[in-house]
Amino acid sequence: MARRVVVALLAPIAWTPPGVDPVNWRSALAEDVVDLLAMLNEVDTAVAVTRADRWLADAVIWPGTTVYEVPEPSPNAVFAALTGAGGPAGTDPSTGAGPADGTPARGDRYEQVAVVAGDAPDLPGLTVGKLLRPLTSRPVAVAPAEGGLPGLLGVAARLPVPSWLPPLDMDATVPAAVRAAAPRPGDLAVTPSWHRLRGPADLARLDPALDGWEHTRSLLSGARRSG
């Protein structure tokens, strides 16, 4: 079986529900995504943050989780950190006590990587699995974000990533733009979408019947009671 890693990209968020502290909101989203990834089978999991957001990674990771410090919160920066193309990447074996400068990237351990957005707290593990599945026959797969906004839920690629892969913006890139850059349309697989929490309309897409997302659920419940 291919060696695979799923990375939660904990990028800054642009929207917070009324009555909720933005730092608490961002932390709750990130913690729910990290908890979900930790439950996946047959993959390693990691998080990626900029140096300025290392505090967030330290607050939500599980013991032993690898933390990749990236110069910008983009999938391309994560791919570069995994392959060593962007220079050394920090790792955190258990303590969450600051960057491990000079620690080499461990991308040589992996043949496949998936990067998922850090604001999809009720993301089903099956959706992550479907993002990775096409890599047996395609070099790249993307999962669109549901809703009225452009952007991606996640992107998966074989390592090293193909040279034709364009810069990806999780909040703006659409599958058609990635496909247009590919030598052949079949080089890109588009997998099932899922919602991210980027605006008021997205709250209605949360599924109370799904297990998980306890931190986001608790924060929203508290805001409703205080409101």
C-alpha positions in Angstrom: 0.0 0.0 0.0 1.2 3.5 -0.8 2.6 5.5 2.0 0.1 8.4 2.6 -0.2 11.4 4.7 -3.2 13.7 5.2 -2.4 17.3 6.2 -4.8 19.8 7.8 -4.0 23.2 6.5 -4.8 25.6 9.3 -5.1 28.8 7.3 -6.5 32.1 8.7 -10.3 32.4 8.5 -12.3 35.3 7.2 -15.6 34.9 9.0 -16.8 34.2 12.5 -20.4 33.7 13.7 -21.8 36.7 15.6 -21.3 36.4 19.3 -18.3 34.0 19.0 -14.7 35.0 19.8 -12.7 34.7 16.6 -9.7 32.9 18.3 -12.0 30.4 20.0 -13.9 29.8 16.7 -10.7 29.2 14.7 -9.4 26.9 17.4 -12.6 24.9 17.6 -12.7 24.4 13.8 -9.1 23.3 13.7 -9.4 20.9 16.7 -12.4 19.2 15.2 -10.6 18.7 11.8 -7.5 17.4 13.5 -9.5 15.0 15.7 -11.2 13.7 12.6 -8.0 13.1 10.8 -6.5 11.3 13.8 -9.3 8.7 13.5 -8.4 7.8 9.9 -6.9 4.4 9.1 -3.9 3.5 7.0 -2.6 7.1 6.7 -0.4 9.4 8.7 -1.7 12.8 9.7 -0.1 16.2 10.1 -0.9 19.8 10.3 0.5 22.8 8.4 0.7 26.4 9.6 2.7 29.5 9.1 5.2 30.4 11.8 2.8 33.1 13.0 0.1 30.4 13.6 2.3 27.9 15.3 0.4 28.6 18.5 -2.7 27.1 16.9 -1.0 23.9 15.9 0.4 23.5 19.4 -3.1 24.0 20.9 -4.9 21.3 18.8 -2.4 18.6 17.8 -2.3 15.1 19.2 0.9 13.8 20.7 3.3 12.7 18.0 1.6 14.8 15.3 4.0 16.3 12.7 3.7 20.1 12.3 4.9 21.6 9.0 5.7 25.2 9.1 5.1 26.7 5.7 5.8 30.2 4.3 2.2 30.6 3.2 -1.0 28.7 3.9 -1.3 27.0 0.5 -1.3 23.4 -0.7 1.7 24.1 -2.9 3.7 25.2 0.2 2.7 22.0 2.0 3.8 19.9 -1.0 7.2 21.7 -1.0 7.6 21.1 2.7 6.9 17.4 2.3 9.4 17.0 -0.5 12.0 19.3 1.0 11.7 21.7 -2.0 10.9 24.6 0.4 13.7 24.0 2.8 13.5 22.4 6.3 10.2 21.9 7.9 9.5 21.8 11.7 8.1 18.8 13.4 6.7 18.4 16.8 7.0 14.8 18.3 4.7 15.4 21.3 5.2 18.5 23.4 4.0 21.3 21.2 6.8 23.4 22.6 7.7 25.7 19.7 9.3 25.1 16.3 11.8 22.3 15.8 14.1 24.4 13.5 16.4 22.4 11.3 14.5 19.2 11.5 14.5 17.7 8.0 11.2 17.3 6.2 9.9 13.7 6.1 8.5 13.8 2.7 10.6 10.9 1.6 8.4 8.7 3.7 5.3 9.4 1.6 4.2 8.6 -1.9 0.8 10.4 -1.7 -0.4 13.4 0.2 -3.8 15.0 0.8 -4.2 18.6 2.0 -7.6 19.4 3.5 -9.0 22.8 4.7 -9.1 23.4 8.4 -12.6 24.9 8.5 -14.6 21.7 7.7 -15.3 20.4 11.2 -17.9 17.8 10.3 -16.0 16.4 7.3 -16.6 12.7 7.0 -13.6 10.4 6.9 -15.1 8.7 3.9 -14.8 12.0 1.9 -11.1 12.2 2.7 -10.7 8.6 1.6 -12.4 9.4 -1.7 -10.0 12.3 -2.2 -7.0 9.9 -2.0 -8.5 7.0 -4.0 -8.0 8.3 -7.5 -4.2 8.6 -6.9 -3.9 5.0 -7.9 -4.4 6.1 -11.5 -4.3 9.9 -11.6 -1.5 12.3 -10.4 -3.9 14.8 -8.8 -7.4 14.9 -7.3 -9.4 17.8 -6.0 -12.6 18.0 -3.9 -14.6 21.2 -4.4 -16.0 23.2 -1.5 -19.8 23.1 -1.5 -21.8 26.3 -1.4 -21.9 29.5 -3.4 -18.2 30.4 -3.0 -15.3 29.2 -5.1 -12.5 27.2 -3.5 -11.5 23.7 -2.6 -12.2 21.4 0.3 -9.0 19.5 -0.4 -6.4 18.5 -2.9 -4.4 15.2 -3.2 -1.4 14.4 -5.2 1.3 11.9 -5.8 4.7 12.9 -4.6 6.6 14.5 -6.2 3.8 16.6 -7.5 3.6 17.1 -11.3 5.3 20.2 -12.6 2.1 21.3 -14.3 0.2 21.8 -11.1 -0.6 25.5 -10.8 -0.6 27.6 -7.6 -3.6 26.6 -5.6 -5.7 28.9 -3.4 -8.1 26.9 -1.1 -10.5 29.9 -1.1 -10.4 30.7 -4.8 -9.3 27.8 -7.0 -11.9 25.8 -8.9 -11.4 22.4 -10.5 -11.7 23.7 -14.0 -8.6 25.9 -13.5 -6.6 22.9 -12.4 -7.8 20.8 -15.3 -6.9 23.6 -17.7 -3.3 23.4 -16.6 -3.1 19.6 -16.9 -1.5 18.1 -20.1 -4.6 15.9 -20.4 -8.0 16.4 -18.8 -7.9 12.9 -17.3 -4.8 13.8 -15.3 -7.2 15.4 -12.7 -9.9 13.6 -10.7 -12.7 15.6 -9.1 -14.0 13.9 -6.0 -17.1 14.5 -3.9 -17.5 17.9 -2.4 -18.2 19.0 1.2 -19.0 22.2 2.9 -16.6 24.5 4.7 -17.7 27.1 7.3 -16.9 30.4 5.5 -20.2 32.3 5.9 -23.6 32.4 7.6 -25.2 30.1 5.0 -22.7 27.4 5.7 -23.9 26.9 9.3 -27.2 25.4 7.9 -25.1 22.7 6.2 -23.8 21.3 9.4 -25.3 17.9 10.0 -26.2 17.3 13.7 -26.5 13.6 13.1 -22.9 13.2 12.2 -20.5 12.2 15.0 -17.7 14.5 15.8 -17.3 18.3 15.5 -17.8 18.5 19.3 -15.8 21.7 19.8 -17.6 23.6 17.0 -21.0 22.3 18.2 -20.3 23.3 21.8 -19.2 26.8 20.7 -22.2 27.4 18.5 -24.6 26.1 21.3 -23.1 28.5 23.8 -23.4 31.4 21.4 -27.1 30.6 20.8 -27.8 30.4 24.6 -26.0 33.7 25.2 -27.8 35.4 22.3 
